[in-house]
Amino acid sequence: MDIRAGVIAAVVLSMIGAFIVFRSGYRAWLSARKLTFYRIKRQRQRGGLYTMLVALLLFGFAVLLYFMGEPVAYRYFPPSLTPSLTPTITLSPTITLSPTITLTPTITDTPSVTDTPTVTPTPFIPPVIEALFESEVTPNPNAVFSPLQFTLDCSNFLEFETATVFQNPIDYMCAVFTYDQMTPNAQWTALWYRDGELVHYETIPWDGEAGGYGFTEWKASPADFLPGTYEVQIFVGLDWKVVGEFVLQGDAPTRVPTASPTPTATPTRTMTPPPN
């Protein structure tokens, strides 16, 4: 059982317990109305009310556990990423051809253009951004990050909608991830590219825990979110950790031009000397 399943089970049990306790207290309160002796009647009513109050407190604890239980549990039991297994390649036997008549070789055409495979560069931090580093703490090279998930609202890490294709207009984008073995105050960087062009970045000392949920965000004018393929790269120190992509479709709103004030000429009175 993982942390999320344990929290849900605790919430369900608390709700059931609150219902049972409230029902017991309500029945005791009702039964007190049938008693003849005033003192015993008051004691029974008071006991029923106290029992219902305990049920309400238990119900409030269940609600608090539902909203706060999982984040608090992650602070003490940070999630660890499960490495994926690398499939083993199974060789298939090939058919051995029987020798046939050997043809006399003729002139071989030499291709005029040779296709050279394109080398995919490894993500790196531009020197102009590296110069902005503030931290002097050595980052942990074993820090790990999960794949990035993109959403338009990351205010709640427990429930958020993710996608890889979005439609304009938007003014906010957030990339959510889980992490582990991070060193506090170590420099970390997030680079946002659109079709290979750097459009946004953030680089600050790490102010989170050693493990848990994290995010990088970009909030700008809707006119700045042009359509294209966006790529977000995460670095710890100078080490690249993870990269994610999303596609933004549709034309961005046209930026409203700002009117510049036109200077107005002010007439100046000129004094003419009187004739002699």
ABEGO torsion letter per residue (X at the ends): XBAAAAAAAAAAAAAAAAAAAAAAAAAAAAAAAABABAAAAAAAAAAAAAAAAAAAAAAAAAAAAAAAAAAAAAAABBBBBBBBBBBBBBBBBBBBBBBBBBBBBBBBBBBABBBBBBBBBBBBBBAAAAAABABABBBBAABBBBBBBBBABAABAABBBBBABBBOBBABBBBBBBBBGBBBGBBBBBBBBBGGBBABBBBBBBABBABEBBBBBBBBBAAABBBEBBBBBBBBEABBABBBBBBBBEBBBBBBBBBBBBBBBBBBBBBBBBBX
